[in-house]
Amino acid sequence: MKENLPHVVIVGSGFGGLHAARVLAGKGVRVTMIDKRNYHLFQPLLYQVATAGISPHEIAYPVRAIFQQQKNFEFVMARVWGVDFARQVVLTESGEVPYDYLILAAGASVNFFGNPSLEQNALPLKDVSDAVTVRNHVLRMFEQAAHEMDGRKRQALLTFAVVGGGPTGVETAGALSELIRLVLRKDYRKINVENVRVLLLEAAPFILGGFPPALQAAARRSLEEKKVEVRVEAKVSNYDGEKLMLESGEVIPTRTVLWSAGVRAASLMNTLGLEQDRIGRVRVLPTLQLPNIPQVFVVGDAAYLEENGKPLPMVAQVAMQQGRHAAQNILAALAKQPLQPFRYHDLGSMATIGRNAAVAVTFGLQFRGFLAWFVWLVVHLIGLIGFRNRLIVLINWAWDYFFYDRAVRLITRE
């Protein structure tokens, strides 16, 4: 790799960073990606790891393997502590990395809204380790319940609360209910699954905010058919590990609270001394550059940009498109061409509620039921990196579909 070429540093190996690096392949630049993890994670399927549908390695792929054929690419596995904009260097635990252009694609972290009891006791779902922890925990609850003689303690063990009625919460609640009622009932014959409760708690008056009302209603019906108790206008105030308290004063005895109620920009963004919104996103120009720092671009969940008077959502499609756009603008700057403003092309939204059930809206068209579920399946298979990963996930899904079984019912250390 030629050392005298302009150096583009990308912080983050998520969707935004991945797509930026691909645009720069074969161009007259050096590309260095920095991330604390050595893999790209397909986050939309994390809940399937948490509910024993697939293994962690099926939704994660080594960064070095992804870019094996990209000759102008290097990877540094390190935690990023900050950026010195004046000196144009990224500060990492392994030393300083100089740049000519920088793309910050640091992603998001879990938002507990400043509630220490939830941060300490609720189970988030943001990384592979979180998903494995959730899977282990759910299975341990059944193991303990199988031998618990006290009825009240057993009921708390068998009550699972999912907080947050967005796509992640809806998908997790649906998959968890199916795991319990279609699979675990055969493993734990002493437990009457009719006594197992799966609750979906949402603070707003509806689930799946941003979806059309008809699809919100369809998703709720599908969840309730799967024995999920959907509770709207149910804002959580506290959780001590044994009792979940709502603002209404209701107390729900449970040993399991899965938290999917919010995200905020990665903590790195708090160290940069830049203007942020209430959830930590950094305000950027329409070109995705930082104001007054033209060499630095911010994309994905870390960037705050409005379109038609509303902030762009923190979803994978925005990150992918912004990653590509930032890289294209860097190439334009190097060619002394004008930079273009970013325009988001909304390809739609979808959420699955389990086998044969999903809701989707794309290009103004609404889908529900089996058709939406099939579209969801195809889209997510395409999104996985690596033929082997796609094949294994497809086989696992087919096995689950036809035999009502999930192979990854393992309590492991990792």
C-alpha positions in Angstrom: 0.0 0.0 0.0 1.4 3.4 -1.0 2.1 5.5 2.1 1.8 8.8 0.2 -1.8 8.4 -0.7 -4.5 10.4 1.2 -5.4 8.5 4.4 -9.1 7.9 5.2 -9.7 6.6 8.7 -13.1 5.0 9.5 -14.1 4.6 13.2 -16.6 1.7 13.5 -17.2 -1.5 11.6 -21.0 -1.3 11.6 -23.2 -0.7 8.6 -22.0 2.9 8.0 -18.3 2.1 8.2 -18.7 -1.1 6.2 -20.4 0.7 3.3 -18.0 3.6 3.4 -15.0 1.3 3.1 -16.5 -0.5 0.2 -17.0 2.7 -1.8 -13.3 3.5 -1.3 -12.1 0.1 -2.7 -9.7 0.5 -5.6 -9.6 4.3 -5.2 -6.5 6.4 -4.8 -6.6 6.4 -1.0 -5.5 4.4 2.0 -8.3 3.2 4.2 -7.9 2.3 7.9 -10.9 1.0 9.9 -10.7 1.0 13.7 -13.0 -0.9 16.0 -12.8 -2.5 19.4 -14.3 -5.6 17.9 -12.8 -7.6 15.0 -16.1 -8.4 13.4 -19.1 -6.8 11.7 -22.3 -7.7 13.5 -25.7 -8.0 11.7 -27.6 -6.5 14.6 -31.2 -7.0 13.2 -30.9 -10.7 14.0 -29.5 -10.4 17.5 -32.9 -11.2 19.0 -32.7 -14.6 17.2 -29.5 -15.4 19.0 -31.2 -14.3 22.3 -34.1 -16.7 21.6 -32.0 -19.7 20.6 -32.8 -19.5 16.9 -29.3 -19.1 15.6 -25.7 -19.1 16.9 -23.7 -15.9 17.4 -21.1 -16.7 14.6 -23.9 -16.9 12.1 -24.6 -13.1 12.3 -21.0 -11.9 12.8 -18.2 -11.9 10.3 -14.5 -11.0 10.7 -13.7 -7.6 9.4 -10.4 -8.7 7.9 -12.2 -11.5 6.0 -14.8 -9.1 4.6 -12.0 -6.9 3.1 -9.5 -9.6 2.3 -9.5 -8.6 -1.4 -9.4 -4.8 -0.8 -5.8 -4.0 -1.3 -6.0 -0.4 0.1 -7.6 -1.5 3.4 -6.1 -2.0 6.8 -7.8 -2.9 10.1 -6.8 -1.8 13.6 -8.5 -3.5 16.5 -8.5 -0.9 19.3 -10.8 1.1 21.5 -11.0 4.8 20.4 -10.8 7.3 23.2 -11.1 10.5 21.3 -10.1 12.7 18.3 -7.6 15.6 18.2 -9.1 17.6 15.4 -6.4 20.3 15.4 -3.7 17.6 14.9 -5.9 15.4 12.8 -5.2 12.2 14.8 -7.5 9.5 16.2 -6.6 8.7 19.8 -6.8 4.9 20.6 -5.6 2.6 23.3 -2.9 1.4 20.9 -1.6 4.9 20.0 -2.4 7.7 17.6 -3.7 7.2 14.1 -3.3 10.2 11.8 -5.8 11.0 9.1 -6.4 13.2 6.1 -10.2 12.5 6.2 -12.1 10.9 9.0 -15.5 9.1 9.0 -17.0 8.6 12.5 -19.4 5.7 12.3 -19.3 4.8 16.0 -22.9 3.6 16.2 -25.1 3.6 19.2 -25.3 2.3 22.8 -28.2 1.3 25.0 -30.2 4.2 26.6 -31.5 3.6 30.1 -32.6 7.2 30.3 -30.5 7.8 33.4 -32.3 5.1 35.5 -29.6 3.3 37.5 -31.9 0.4 38.6 -32.7 -0.5 35.0 -29.0 -0.1 34.0 -28.0 -2.5 36.7 -30.7 -5.1 36.5 -32.4 -5.1 33.0 -30.9 -7.1 30.2 -30.0 -5.1 27.0 -29.7 -6.5 23.5 -27.1 -4.5 21.6 -24.1 -6.9 21.1 -23.4 -10.6 20.7 -22.5 -10.9 24.4 -25.9 -9.4 25.3 -27.8 -11.9 23.2 -25.9 -14.8 24.6 -26.5 -13.5 28.2 -30.3 -13.2 27.4 -30.4 -16.8 26.0 -28.5 -18.2 29.0 -30.7 -16.3 31.4 -34.0 -17.4 29.9 -32.9 -21.0 29.9 -31.7 -20.7 33.5 -35.1 -19.3 34.5 -36.7 -22.5 33.2 -34.2 -24.7 34.8 -34.8 -23.1 38.2 -38.6 -23.0 37.7 -38.6 -26.7 37.0 -37.5 -27.4 40.6 -39.1 -24.4 42.4 -41.8 -25.5 44.8 -43.0 -22.0 45.9 -45.7 -20.9 43.5 -45.0 -17.2 43.7 -41.3 -17.6 43.2 -42.0 -20.0 40.2 -44.3 -17.5 38.6 -41.7 -14.7 38.9 -39.2 -17.0 37.3 -41.7 -17.6 34.4 -42.6 -14.0 33.8 -40.7 -12.3 31.0 -41.1 -8.6 30.4 -39.9 -7.0 27.2 -39.7 -3.2 27.5 -40.0 -1.2 24.3 -42.5 -1.7 21.6 -40.3 -0.8 18.6 -39.3 -3.5 16.0 -36.7 -5.0 18.3 -39.1 -5.4 21.2 -41.9 -6.7 19.0 -39.6 -9.2 17.4 -38.1 -10.3 20.6 -41.4 -10.8 22.4 -42.8 -12.8 19.5 -39.8 -15.0 19.2 -39.6 -15.5 22.9 -43.2 -16.6 23.1 -42.7 -19.1 20.3 -39.6 -20.5 21.9 -41.5 -21.1 25.1 -44.8 -22.4 23.6 -43.4 -24.4 20.7 -40.0 -25.7 21.9 -39.4 -25.4 25.7 -42.7 -26.9 26.5 -41.3 -30.2 25.2 -38.0 -29.8 27.2 -39.7 -28.9 30.5 -42.7 -31.1 30.8 -43.2 -30.3 34.5 -43.9 -26.7 33.6 -47.3 -25.7 32.3 -46.6 -23.1 29.6 -50.1 -21.7 30.1 -48.6 -20.2 33.3 -45.7 -18.6 31.5 -46.2 -14.9 30.9 -44.5 -12.8 28.1 -45.3 -9.1 28.4 -44.5 -6.3 25.9 -44.5 -3.0 27.7 -44.6 0.3 25.7 -44.8 3.8 27.1 -46.6 5.2 24.0 -50.3 4.6 23.2 -49.2 2.2 20.4 -46.5 -0.2 19.4 -44.3 0.1 16.3 -44.2 3.9 16.2 -43.7 5.1 12.6 -45.7 2.2 11.1 -49.1 2.9 9.7 -51.9 2.4 12.3 -53.3 -0.6 10.4 -50.0 -2.4 10.6 -49.6 -1.5 14.3 -53.0 -3.1 15.0 -52.1 -6.1 12.9 -48.8 -6.6 14.8 -50.6 -6.3 18.1 -53.2 -8.9 17.1 -50.4 -11.3 16.0 -48.6 -10.9 19.2 -51.7 -11.5 21.3 -52.4 -14.6 19.2 -49.0 -15.8 20.3 -50.0 -15.2 24.0 -48.0 -12.1 24.4 -49.6 -9.6 26.8 -49.3 -6.2 25.0 -49.5 -3.3 27.4 -49.4 0.3 26.0 -49.1 3.5 28.0 -47.1 1.3 30.5 -44.0 3.3 31.4 -41.4 1.6 33.6 -40.1 3.5 36.6 -37.9 1.0 38.4 -36.6 -2.6 38.5 -34.7 -4.1 41.4 -34.1 -7.5 39.8 -37.2 -9.0 41.3 -40.0 -6.5 41.0 -40.7 -4.3 37.9 -42.5 -1.1 38.8 -44.6 1.0 36.5 -45.4 4.7 36.8 -49.0 3.8 37.3 -48.0 2.1 40.6 -48.4 -1.5 39.3 -45.8 -3.9 40.4 -45.0 -7.0 38.3 -42.9 -9.7 40.0 -40.4 -10.9 37.5 -36.8 -12.1 37.3 -36.4 -11.1 33.7 -36.6 -7.6 32.1 -35.4 -7.3 28.5 -34.6 -3.7 27.6 -35.2 -2.5 24.1 -36.8 0.9 24.9 -34.1 3.2 23.5 -30.7 3.9 22.2 -28.3 6.9 22.2 -25.2 7.7 20.3 -22.0 5.9 21.3 -20.2 7.4 24.3 -17.2 8.4 22.1 -19.3 11.3 20.8 -19.5 12.8 24.3 -15.7 13.2 24.3 -15.4 15.4 21.2 -16.7 18.7 22.5 -19.2 19.0 19.7 -22.9 20.1 19.7 -25.2 17.2 20.4 -28.9 16.5 20.6 -30.5 15.0 23.7 -29.4 11.5 22.9 -25.9 12.3 22.1 -25.9 12.6 18.3 -23.6 15.2 16.7 -25.1 17.8 14.5 -23.7 17.6 10.9 -24.0 19.6 7.7 -26.2 18.2 4.8 -22.9 17.0 3.3 -22.4 14.9 6.6 -19.3 17.0 7.5 -18.8 18.6 10.9 -19.4 22.4 10.9 -16.0 24.1 10.5 -14.2 20.8 10.4 -14.5 19.8 6.7 -12.1 16.8 6.9 -14.5 15.0 9.4 -17.7 13.2 8.5 -20.2 11.6 10.9 -22.7 8.9 9.7 -25.3 6.6 11.1 -26.6 6.6 14.7 -23.9 9.1 15.7 -25.1 11.8 13.3 -28.0 14.2 13.8 -29.4 15.5 10.5 -32.9 16.7 9.8 -34.9 16.1 6.6 -38.3 17.7 6.1 -38.1 19.1 9.6 -37.6 15.8 11.3 -34.4 14.0 12.4 -33.5 11.0 10.4 -34.2 7.7 12.2 -31.4 5.6 13.9 -31.8 2.6 11.5 -29.4 0.5 9.4 -30.7 1.9 6.1 -29.7 5.5 7.1 -26.2 4.3 8.2 -25.6 2.4 5.0 -26.7 5.3 2.7 -24.8 7.8 4.8 -21.6 5.7 4.8 -21.7 5.5 1.0 -22.4 9.2 0.7 -19.6 10.3 3.0 -17.1 8.2 1.1 -18.4 9.6 -2.2 -18.0 13.1 -0.9 -14.4 12.4 0.2 -13.6 11.3 -3.3 -15.3 14.4 -4.6 -13.2 16.6 -2.3 -10.0 14.9 -3.4 -11.0 15.5 -7.0 -11.8 19.2 -6.2 -15.4 18.6 -7.1 -18.4 20.1 -5.1 -19.7 18.0 -2.3 -23.3 16.8 -2.5 -26.0 17.1 0.3 -27.3 13.8 1.6 -30.8 12.7 0.8 -32.3 9.7 2.5 -34.2 7.2 0.4 -36.6 5.4 2.7 -36.9 1.8 1.5 -39.5 1.0 4.1 -39.8 -0.7 7.5 -40.6 -4.2 8.6 -40.9 -6.3 11.7 -41.5 -10.0 12.2 -43.7 -11.4 14.9 -42.7 -15.0 14.5 -43.4 -17.8 12.0 -45.7 -16.7 9.2 -46.3 -13.3 10.7 -44.8 -9.9 10.0 -45.7 -6.4 9.0 -43.9 -4.3 6.3 -44.4 -1.0 4.6 -42.3 -0.2 1.5 -42.7 2.3 -1.3 -46.1 3.2 0.1 -47.4 -0.4 0.0 -48.4 -2.3 3.2 -47.9 -6.0 3.7 -48.8 -8.3 6.6 -48.9 -12.0 7.4 -47.1 -14.6 5.4 -46.1 -12.4 2.5 -44.5 -9.8 4.8 -42.8 -12.6 6.7 -41.4 -14.0 3.5 -40.1 -10.6 2.3 -38.5 -10.1 5.8 -36.8 -13.5 5.5 -35.3 -12.7 2.1 -34.2 -9.2 3.0 -32.4 -10.4 6.1 -30.7 -13.3 4.4 -29.4 -11.0 1.7 -28.1 -8.7 4.5 -25.9 -11.4 6.1 -22.3 -11.4 5.0 -20.9 -14.6 3.6 -22.5 -17.5 1.7 -21.8 -19.9 4.6 -23.6 -17.7 7.1 -26.6 -17.4 4.8 -26.8 -21.1 4.2 -26.5 -22.0 7.9 -29.2 -19.4 8.9 -31.5 -20.6 6.2 -31.1 -24.3 7.3 -31.8 -23.3 10.9 -34.9 -21.3 10.0 -36.1 -24.2 7.8 -35.5 -26.7 10.6 -37.4 -24.4 13.1 -40.2 -23.9 10.6 -40.9 -27.5 9.8 -40.0 -29.2 13.1 -40.8 -26.6 15.7 -37.3 -26.9 17.1 -34.4 -24.6 17.9 -31.0 -26.2 18.1 -29.1 -23.5 20.1 -30.7 -24.1 23.5 -27.4 -24.0 25.2 -26.3 -22.4 28.5 -22.8 -21.4 27.8 -20.1 -19.1 29.2 -19.9 -17.0 26.0 
